[in-house]
Amino acid sequence: MRITLITTLLLLLLGSAPSLPAQETTGTLSGTVTDSSGAAVPDAAVTLLNEITGVSRQTATSDAGVFFFNNVFVGRYRLTIEKTGFKAYESSGVSVHVNDKIDLSIKLTVGEVSQKVLVSGETPLLQTESAELSTLVGSQQINDLPLNGRDFNQLVDLYPESPLTTAE
């Protein structure tokens, strides 16, 4: 009797424990595709190609010209957008980091699909979608840390301080 009571209480405690959210290891990439007049371009073929691994994903824009890729692994990508009656759009060097939420605005110009508009460069580091702060810590930074006694809690010192919390 006592064992069943303890087991029941234990199961109730475990069942009522809040689940903790997992850490994000991917990012999201979305955007809006418009023509030169600002009208949405529906049903455009959107391809996201990982430049390192060669793995690609495809989607199409919605009626509002919006596309969305979730669970995008960290890396450098090439984004290609094609629609009949428009020049193909290609952007290389799109970097996705952990927990990035990249939102792009893309204008297609009228022309043949065989013509391409090539955009190369980095995506902007400023993210206006959320107010969260994050940083990437490379393995070299961790190896260079003078961890006294190998206390992993000292890794917190790598995170930059928020200008909002450092009042003078």
Secondary structure as GFF3:
##gff-version 3
##sequence-region A 1 168
A	DSSP	alpha_helix	2	16	.	.	.	ID=ss1
A	DSSP	beta_strand	26	34	.	.	.	ID=ss2
A	DSSP	beta_strand	45	50	.	.	.	ID=ss3
A	DSSP	beta_strand	56	60	.	.	.	ID=ss4
A	DSSP	beta_strand	66	73	.	.	.	ID=ss5
A	DSSP	beta_strand	75	82	.	.	.	ID=ss6
A	DSSP	beta_strand	88	96	.	.	.	ID=ss7
A	DSSP	beta_strand	101	107	.	.	.	ID=ss8
A	DSSP	beta_strand	116	120	.	.	.	ID=ss9
A	DSSP	alpha_helix	139	144	.	.	.	ID=ss10
A	DSSP	three_ten_helix	148	150	.	.	.	ID=ss11
A	DSSP	three_ten_helix	152	158	.	.	.	ID=ss12
###
